[in-house]
Every structure is written in structure tokens, then in C-alpha cells.
Amino acid sequence: MKGIPIINPVTSILAAVFCLHLFFACTGNTRDSAPEKNDKIPVFPVLNKPPSSFSDTLVIHTPAAVFYTPDSIQLEKIRLAYPRNVYETEVHQNYYLMFTARKVLKKFWPRIRVLDTSKQRYLLFVKANSSCTCIDLDTRGDMSGLFLFDPVKEPELADMMNIDTALKYYFSE
């Protein structure tokens, strides 16, 4: 019987034990060895913005890009509510997103009026058909942002990370 290998029974038993060992080692309960979620990564709640120190309303009638930021008292309360690195990251990110959005607006959309507000709590958008949309900035979960407004449409919160696309789709449609 040439060509047919002879299998040693001891080798077969050792191979079976080895396979069983691997099977149980891979399917064992790993619950105790896995780290629990949130052990080392702190999770911060969504921003619950403190109320504005102002109750004024900014009225917008024309095509506009409205940048909003917290007033100085709100900003201080936000700073105290979050760890330093989280607060600084948020401020840094908002600054550069707004900086870039302003450059894009100035260069490619000069007909759009740029407005800034930190001392008005409400934004009142008056549409061409005389209907109005009022936005209470205290209810916004973000520190800062940008609303786009065309009097024939509802105002829209812009995605500043994709400002080119946001402006194109909102004002060109």
C-alpha cells in the first residue's frame, strides 16, 4: 500500500485534544477580561447652553449668512462647565470653521449679507411672503453656528465643515 500514510492513534488523539483546546480557548467567556466602556474615555453631555444675558431679536429680511456666538457671560459659563481641553477644542474649531466660511462667502458669494450676533437671543427671519420664522438661540445645542437665509425659503443651519456645498445647495436651488 504505497501512497497511503499510516496514522498513528496517539497523534490523532493529540491533534483532537489540541483542536478542542483551541475551540474552548476561543469561545471562552471574555466578559471579565474586556475593559468596560467609558473606563478611560470621558463622555461629556451635549452642550446645555446657559441662557443668554440678552432678550433682543435680530430681524433679517434679505439673503444673509448669520453667524451666532454666545455672549460673554454665556461663554464664561460654558468654559466653567467643561474640562479645559474640551472647551478650548470647541472654541478653536468654531473659530476656524467661521473664519473659513467668511472667506468663502466673501470670495464666492459677495451678494450674501454677512451678519454676526452674540447679543441677540432670537433670530427672526422674514420671508418674501411676509411669513416669519423665529429661532431661539438658547435652545440650540451648539455653542456657535451659521444660519443661511433666502427670503423665499426657510432658514437653514449650515454645515460649516462643508460650507462650499452648503452655500451652493441652499442659494442655488
Secondary structure, DSSP 8 states (H G I E B T S, - for coil): -TT-----HHHHHHHHHHHHHHHHHHSS--TTTS--TTSSS-----------S---EEEE-SSEEEEE---HHHHHHHHHHS-HHHHHHHHHHHHHHHHHHHHHHHHH-TTSEEEEESS-SEEEEE-TTS-EEEEEGGG-SSSSEEEEE-TTS--EE--GGGHHHHHHHHHH-
